[in-house]
């Protein structure tokens, strides 16, 4: 995963290593965490947006593709395509 400077439209810093086949990305503006659904590794990578480092890798259901954050509750919802389930995480 890469960070893009919205002013210059260029990649800044080094790529951030996440799980296999990253698909969906969501940001919790209340906590400055970024959540990446990794379809190939059945995980969600949690990235601290202030340091651009992965702070956790969480196992979820089979084939996660989408991720959404409720900033009011901090809950993170991950749709697991292959499993036909939704994982709910604290964010």
Secondary structure, DSSP 8 states (H G I E B T S, - for coil): --EEETTTTEEESS----SSSEEEEEEETTTTEEEEEETTTTEEEEEETTTTEEEEEEE-STTEEEEEE-TTT-EEEEEETTTTEEEEEE-
